[in-house]
Amino acid sequence: MSSIVDPRTIEIYAQEAAKYDTRDRKERASGFLEPFIGMMPPGAVVLDLGCGAGWAAVIMQERGFDVHALDATPEMAALAQQKLKRTVRVASF
């Protein structure tokens, strides 16, 4: 990863990945994700930068989008990858 990454932030996300994975995201989905999905053409390719544990990526994938997810924290990317059943890149963004 590039030097732009804040190691302390990555460390905290790594330590808290399991907690982030259990959060209820329904309110967030209705607040911004659903409007975003509504603007996308069917089957669109979507890049989810900072996908975290993959909650939004999963919703978009279930709706038929071709989702490519990326997170800077390996632990978060691993959780997302497990849900999406496809590669989730680990990289700075």
ABEGO torsion letter per residue (X at the ends): XBAABBAAAAAAAAAAAAAAAABBAAAAAAAAAAAAAAABBBGBBBBBBGAEAGAAAAAAAAAGBBBBBBBABAAAAAAAAAAAGBBBBBBBX
